[in-house]
């Protein structure tokens, strides 16, 4: 079975590369470490993935670059991709930054402002590490290196479980804190846990945000909803062949077919918030 799956990923990757279907992959990472947790990618694997993209001519955009182009209707540069890190773990500064600098890549980091300089102490799934987060000084260093620092709310809550006033505070105060501390415009958002609804999206729009990333799996094309941008999560990058199938665009439709069949057979739809983590 493992050999068959590997062969499938290889075929999908090569076919996707040949077809050049278009669409911009937004890659999602959390922690770059060797713990083996659901949100962790080993440093060696991360380096190999980034080197693959560099070797095949991919160009890194910040999420701000990409969202700026959306309303213009213009296509991004050929083989553009966006690299995102959720939660602002300290190892992004210590491990990922040197790799990305060497390759000339940039990224967008989503920081939960109440936890900056602390640890991932919010309600996490069992077995997920409470690793240290970057300080404001480290985030400033990333910004100076060309990274974009954006909002992941204040306390990393399930926003749809809050009152309107509470959700507004999470969205507005995190924006103000980053702008005040780092001096950059904060107008992009990452929904903690992928938890969103129309009311939360409405608060974002009215608070001056221009877009947000979800945990829905797939590539992005011009004309898509800037407040529901799809991403490719690192939990699906378990082998080089699978990573290639993801970034060239053919893994996402296969995943949707798989999830649809599972729903039809077993009568239970998967939680879309967990497709990308």
HELIX and SHEET records of a PDB file:
HELIX    1   1 UNK A    2  UNK A   19  1                                  18    
HELIX    2   2 UNK A   43  UNK A   55  1                                  13    
HELIX    3   3 UNK A   63  UNK A   70  1                                   8    
HELIX    4   4 UNK A   90  UNK A   91  1                                   2    
HELIX    5   5 UNK A   92  UNK A   96  3                                   5    
HELIX    6   6 UNK A   97  UNK A  103  1                                   7    
HELIX    7   7 UNK A  113  UNK A  115  5                                   3    
HELIX    8   8 UNK A  136  UNK A  144  1                                   9    
HELIX    9   9 UNK A  159  UNK A  161  5                                   3    
HELIX   10  10 UNK A  164  UNK A  182  1                                  19    
HELIX   11  11 UNK A  192  UNK A  194  5                                   3    
HELIX   12  12 UNK A  198  UNK A  206  1                                   9    
HELIX   13  13 UNK A  234  UNK A  236  5                                   3    
HELIX   14  14 UNK A  240  UNK A  247  1                                   8    
HELIX   15  15 UNK A  250  UNK A  266  1                                  17    
HELIX   16  16 UNK A  272  UNK A  274  5                                   3    
SHEET    1   A 6 UNK A  59  UNK A  61  0                                        
SHEET    2   A 6 UNK A  80  UNK A  86  1                                        
SHEET    3   A 6 UNK A  25  UNK A  29  1                                        
SHEET    4   A 6 UNK A 229  UNK A 233  1                                        
SHEET    5   A 6 UNK A 211  UNK A 217  1                                        
SHEET    6   A 6 UNK A 188  UNK A 190  1                                        
SHEET    1   B 2 UNK A  31  UNK A  32  0                                        
SHEET    2   B 2 UNK A  40  UNK A  41  1                                        
SHEET    1   C 4 UNK A  59  UNK A  61  0                                        
SHEET    2   C 4 UNK A  80  UNK A  86  1                                        
SHEET    3   C 4 UNK A 108  UNK A 111  1                                        
SHEET    4   C 4 UNK A 148  UNK A 151  1                                        
END                                                                             
